[in-house]
Amino acid sequence: MKIKPEEEWQLKGPYGLIQGVLTPCVEENTVVPVLVLAHGFRGSMEGGGRAAVLAELASECCHVIRFNFSSSQILSKQIEELEAVLAYVGQKFADSRIFLLGRSMGGAAALVTAARREDIAGLVLWATPNDLPSTFKKALGSEGYEALVAGQTLYLNDERGELTLTPDFVTDFARYDLQGILRSWRKRPLLILHGEKDETVAVEQARLAFALAGVPKKLVIISGGDHSFTNHGNKAAAEVVNWLKARMV
């Protein structure tokens, strides 16, 4: 098997240009699945390098598409952008099964999107919340979160850069019953990956997601793992790849 060079791509999305990377499968002359990666809140398609590692490992058995959401952090808009990416994937790989992986808040977008589409063959929730209000009260601090609820704009400036959040960032949460969607998830494979020491999305949310969802499902709690799997990225990637390969038997 020979590793193929990655290919950059872009498309006109509903809120601006969406840019991404295709990591081609190493298999030649065969139809293989496509794994689409959706990044998390304030994240990127690079994922601190961990997304690239996952893409390289997963290219043993499938094509991998990763992309950057536009500047909007609002869940509804990210769902629309993910739909645009999936339309692009459907055109480029018309005969391939599509698997969807969402990291953190990108997992919420992936869950909603997968539930609406019958063409998603399986779903991976990577450190994904199913209780967005409690998650972001913790992530933004109670004062910042309540300011948004009260209709104020929140300005963030920290080691991750500058970010402006408008009140509709939190009011939009009410449009989605993520736990209800999980209760209705049936028949299609679901992998839930979570770090035991996730400081942003409590591991109890992963356990609840597993309890709510129907079969087939698998829960992997990575011992010592934090929200970003900082020192456990290879372990998490290996779990995803092994799960994917098992779906292809």
N, C-alpha and C positions, 0 to 999 in steps of 0.2 A: 504493500500500500504506500502511496506517495501523497504527502501532504500538499494540497493545492493552495495557491495564494488566495487570500481573502479579496473580496470584491466590494468596493464602495458603491452605494446606490442612493438615490433620493427620489422623493415623490412629492407632489403638491398635496398637502393634507388640508383638512378643513380650517386650520388655524395657522397655516404657514408651511414652510418647507420641512419635511421630515427626512432626516438623513440617517443612514444605517449602513451596516456591513453584513455581507453574506460570507459565511465560512462554509465552503462546499464540502460535501461528503467525499471521503477518499475512495469510495466504491465507484467503479467505472461501469457505464452502460447498464444501469439498472435504476428503477424507480425506487426511491427511498423516501422516508418521511421527512417532514420539515419541523424543526423546533423553533418556535418564535419566543424571544425573550423580551419581557417588559420590565423596565427598571423601576426603582422605588422613588420615594419622595426625596427630592434634592439629589437624586442619583444621576447616573448616565449609563449609556450602553457599555461603558468600560467596566463599571462596577468595581473600581479600585484594582483592576486587573483580573479579578475573579471571574467576571463574565467571559473574558477572552480565554481563560483556562478552561472553563466549562465548554465553550464553543469548540475549542481544539479537541477536547476529549470526546465530545458528542459527535464530532465529524467522522468518527469511526463508523457510525451507523446512520447518520442523517445529515441533512443540510441544516445550518443554524442561521437564523436571522435575528440580529439585534439592532436596535434603533434608539434614537433619542426622541422623547416627547418634545413638543415645542415648549415655550416658556411657561405655559399655563400649568398650574398645579391642581386645577379643579378636576375632580374625578370624572364628571360627565364628559368633559372635553377630552380627557385622556382615553376614555372609552371610545369616543368617536375617532380619535387618531389611531387607536389600536385596530378598529374596524377598517380604516383605510389601509393600514399595513397588511391586514389579512386579505383584503381584496387584491392587493399587489401580489402577495404570496400565491393566492389562488390562480392568478393569471400566469405567473411565472412557473409554477409547479402544479399544473392542472390535475395531474393524476396522483399526487402525493397526499398521504394522510398528514394532518397538521396536529402537532402537540403544542400546547401553550404553557409557558412558565412565567409567573409573575413574582417579582421580588418586592417584599414589603407592600407599600401602597400600590405598586404595579400589580401585585397579586390580587388586590381588590378589583382593579380594572379587568384583569384576566378572568376572574371568577364571574363577574357580571357578563362579560362578553361570551365566555364559553357556554354559560347557561342559556344564552339566546341563540346559539348556533349549533346545529346538529353536525356540522362538518369538523368540529374539534374532537379529535380522537382520544385525547387525554389531557389532564391538567396537573401542573405542579405548582403548589403554593409554597413559596420560599420565604420564611419569616413574615408571613402575611397576617395582618389583623382582620378580625371579623367584627370588632367593636371599635369603629373609627373615632367616636367622641372620646372614649376613655384613653385611647392610644394617643390622640393628639393633645389632650389635656396634659398628658405626661410629657410628650415630645416638645410642646411649645411652652409648657408651664401654665398653671391655672390662670394667672393674670393675663397672659397673652391670649389664651384660648377664649377667656370670657370677654376680652376686648373685641374679638371677632364676633362673638355671639351678640354683643351689644351694638354691632354695626360699625365698628371702627376698623380702620386698615392697620395691619401689623407690618412693621418693617424689621427685618432681621439682617444683622450684619455680624458675622462671626467667622470662624476659621474656614467655613465652607462657602463663604462669599455673601453677597447681598441677595435678599429675596423680599419681595412685597407680596403679602397675602391680603386679599380683600374678603369682606364678610361672607361672600358666596362660597368661599372655600369650605366653610363649616356648614352653612345652610344646605349645601348640595348633598351632604351626607344623608339627609333625611329621605332622599329619593331612593335609597338602596337598602334593602333589608338583607344584608349579607348572610346573616344566620338563617334566614328563611330560604335563601338560595341554596345554602349548604344542605338544609333539610330536604330539599327537592332534588339534590344531586344523586342520580341513580345510573347504574349500568356502565357508565364510562369511567375508566381508571382515574384515580386521584392519588397523588403523592403529596404528603404534607411534610415539609422539612422545617425544623426549627432548632435554634440553639437553646441549650438548657439554661444558659445565663443571659438570655436576650434582655437587654436593659431598656428596650424601646417598646417591643410588643411582648407582653408577658407570655411565657410558655403555656400558661393555662388556656390561652386563646387557641393554640394549636391543638391541644387536647380536646377542647370543645368542638372545634371544627371536625376533628376525626369522629367524635361521638355523634355529631349531627348528620354527617354525610352517609349515603348508602354505599354499598359495595359495588365494585371492587375498590378498596382503599388501603393505603399504607401510611403509617406515621413513623417518622424517623426523628428522634430527639438526639441531637449531637451533643455529647457530654462536653461541657466547658465552652460550648459555642456561644458567641455573642450575636448581636443583631445582624452584623455584617459578615459573620463567620470569618473574622479577621485572621485567625490562625487555623481555620478549619475549612478553608475554601476548597482544597483538593478533596477532602473527605465528602463535603456536600456535593461537589461535582460528580464524584464517583458514584454516589447514591443515585443521582439523576440518570447517569448513563446506564447503570445496571438496570434501573427501572425501565428505561426506554428499550433496552435490548430484550428484556423479558416480554415486552409488549409485541415484539416482532417475531417471536417463536411461532 
